[in-house]
């Protein structure tokens, strides 16, 4: 049976991924430092959900608390992973978020760049040959050509976070070239759904609407995002694992994982208001430094090579998110 090490497994995307992998009958090693970027209690609740799925599926789950910045912690994780032909790593652990990266660029560098390099070193030492790396649409900066294609230049990031994600892609390419590591760099486009990080717009706005408080509304409402429902992102990640498994020689590719549909901020707020049955009140603020104007994924490559086929349109995804929010007792 194949084993997958999921770094950041207690986070939003990571906890869903661990459950999906367990349902597919794979062994999972969950690695996370449960940091306080947002409440560690939320991460413990995510972990409980993963443990429940492991019990239901009679799956094999190993949970390790550890930090990417500690080579010793990573060594323990790779020992638990083993180096069978079928083992692989999905590297999701990171300091996420554009705005906080401007406040604390050194921390973002330590975790996202040095931490990723520590992980790549452990892949080399232990002989693990497959890695899916969570990159981000933010690497495109203020790319004017839409939709964004993997071949577009990404040399002008506009936040430390974006620069660390691009650095991660470059380091992955080093290890592919030097040591034959097969890598899929997955550029996620604003992922949302149940358990979404509380700092991200959809979750934050929903909470504020439920409390009848004004929403911080940056800019004139024309900024656009390609919002991706989490089950679609997971479909892309598992497609990438299959693609890595099938490769007959070492491979390295970058894939956009978005919906290929872009929604402006005013429309997003309207949809949230409709789903919540309330008129959102806005607190208008200037654009934030580091925020890009638009994200819009060209997903032709992922469709063709990973059989990626996103299914959840924003209207339905927002309904599902609000349903989860209410059921989760947050209202
Ligand atoms: P998240 O913050 O919920 O998950 C990240 C997890 O990594 C957390 O549980 C955290 O505790 C863990 N972590 C952080 N630093 C660590 C360290 N030093 N050692 C070990 N664990 C550590 O974030 P998410 O939204 O699930 O994002 C997952 C990945 O996807 C991240 O790499 C993020 O940059 C990337 N991404 C996310 C989005 C999105 O919209 N959510 C978009 C683009 C890219």
Boltz pocket constraint, residues with backbone or C-beta under 6 A from the ligand:
constraints:
  - pocket:
      binder: B
      contacts: [[A, 7], [A, 8], [A, 9], [A, 10], [A, 11], [A, 12], [A, 13], [A, 14], [A, 31], [A, 32], [A, 33], [A, 34], [A, 35], [A, 37], [A, 43], [A, 66], [A, 67], [A, 68], [A, 69], [A, 91], [A, 92], [A, 93], [A, 94], [A, 95], [A, 96], [A, 97], [A, 111], [A, 115], [A, 134], [A, 135], [A, 136], [A, 137], [A, 187], [A, 188], [A, 189], [A, 190], [A, 191], [A, 192], [A, 195], [A, 197]]
      max_distance: 6.0
